[in-house]
Amino acid sequence: MYETKYPKPLIVIHWLTFILLIIIYYIGFTLEDYEFNEANMNRYRLHAILGVTVLILTLIRIFVRRKNMNRLPPPISYYNNWHKQLVSIVHYLIYVFLIFAPLVGFVMIYQTGALSYDLGGPFPSNAEFDHTLAEIHEFAVFSLLVLIIMHIAGVIIYRIKTGEDILDRMLP
C-alpha cells in the first residue's frame, strides 16, 4: 500500500540537507577570498564540518529509504521511458555527488596536514590544497549544483505539464 507522503525522517533529512547545502555553497564560494592558513581555519573548518554532516545525513537517508520502501509514495506518472530514465539518473547522481564531494573535501583537508592542527598540533607551515583534488572537488560541487537545479526544474515542469503537485509529497 502506497502512502501519499514520504516518511517524516526522509522529509526532515531532505530539507535539512537542502538548507545545509545552501550554507555550504555560500561558505565555499566565500572561501575563495581567503588564504588557507591558521587565521582563516575556522571558516574552512565550518565548511568541512557541514560537508561531513551532509555526507552522514545522506548515508542515513539511504538507509532510512531502504528500510521504508513499502511506505514511499507511488511513482510519478512518467511521460515516457526517456523521462523515467532521466529522473532516475538525476536522483542517483545527486546521491553520488552528495557522498563524493565531501569525501574529496575531506581528503583535501587531510593531505594539507591541517587535521593535526585540530588535534592540538601547530598549523602546518606548508599547508596547501592539492590542485588536482581542488579541481575534482569543484567539479563535484558544480555537478551537484546542476543536478539540484535539474531536480527543482523537473518538479516545477512536472507541475505545469500535469497539474500534479509532487512537491507536496516531500513537505511536512
ABEGO torsion letter per residue (X at the ends): XBBABBBAAAAAAAAAAAAAAAAAAAAAAAAAABBBBAAAAAAAAAAAAAAAAAAAAAAAAAAAAAAAAAABBBBBBBABAAAAAAAAAAAAAAAAAAAAAAAAAAAAAAAAGAAAAAAGBBBBAABBBBAAAAAAAAAAAAAAAAAAAAAAAAAAAAAAAAGBBAAAAABX
